[in-house]
């Protein structure tokens, strides 16, 4: 506790602020880059650079997390968010934007691929009891998804600013500056998390103990899931809607707001399901129908049909987020939690970084729905493997 306010409240507030920024950046990024004259392939390459940079930053944070205070690392990440927003607001050169995307925090996925995530997970897991862990992660995910939805709705701002200004890029620049301001506000929240350095003698995050085998297997499976998801990160899904159906930026922002709200309210449902059918079953049996909807959306003949399928997908696809986080924290020993968060996050980020450039190239193919089909098929394969490998590995509350 910090005064009368729980530490988790500051953590949730920081998550909300940065997810508002991620919410509008994920929608605006492809539109901004297209407005600068870039091709879909170049947009995909930049998305890959952003995800790859996030993976490497997470690896560095994981290494430093064993030796430095988590609060200090969260503050450093927030400062990087500020710098990223300012840079995208003033820079137009593609090569420089690539470098900023790689070294900064601009997130094309508006999701859990972020340098902040393993740090927040480690802090959250230490602040709650086992019986409350899944519920806490569901609330954490709910806050982030609702904030991301608000951010997606704010992505319509450049449409209104652009019509009232002589510079069509002015609205985009304003929003990237707002992204930096949100980083500053998040830093003020993270500053209220009390310093709690790791226990003396703690090893590097990769030095896992008795749970090493479980964590490595989970990391491999999560990497397959993340590689699949990289084909349809939010920026590229927005680009597909722009290219396939000529969807407007305002309409896209409304759609991503609605999908984010549906995803947000699926998190408490996921926690309820997990209490009744288990964490692994909740992950698998909500994920497979969502992937099926994604594949069907690729063949949708009209925009309303595509959006309906994507909204059903949104209501189901994120139920594995709080359950996955809770499961990882549950099946390792408490001293291994920070290590497990890093080891399972870094391969996910690296895998997610590999596919957006491929998806950008596939969007130029005669059938533009290939990224959606590939994503859905790979995710179903992941779900089957996860069920087969871990259906008998139970967290403490299910034993």
HELIX and SHEET records of a PDB file:
HELIX    1   1 UNK A    7  UNK A   35  1                                  29    
HELIX    2   2 UNK A   40  UNK A   65  1                                  26    
HELIX    3   3 UNK A   70  UNK A   90  1                                  21    
HELIX    4   4 UNK A   94  UNK A  103  1                                  10    
HELIX    5   5 UNK A  115  UNK A  127  1                                  13    
HELIX    6   6 UNK A  130  UNK A  154  1                                  25    
HELIX    7   7 UNK A  157  UNK A  164  1                                   8    
HELIX    8   8 UNK A  170  UNK A  190  1                                  21    
HELIX    9   9 UNK A  212  UNK A  229  1                                  18    
HELIX   10  10 UNK A  230  UNK A  232  5                                   3    
HELIX   11  11 UNK A  234  UNK A  245  1                                  12    
HELIX   12  12 UNK A  249  UNK A  277  1                                  29    
HELIX   13  13 UNK A  279  UNK A  298  1                                  20    
HELIX   14  14 UNK A  303  UNK A  317  1                                  15    
HELIX   15  15 UNK A  319  UNK A  330  1                                  12    
HELIX   16  16 UNK A  334  UNK A  336  5                                   3    
HELIX   17  17 UNK A  337  UNK A  362  1                                  26    
HELIX   18  18 UNK A  370  UNK A  390  1                                  21    
HELIX   19  19 UNK A  396  UNK A  398  5                                   3    
END                                                                             
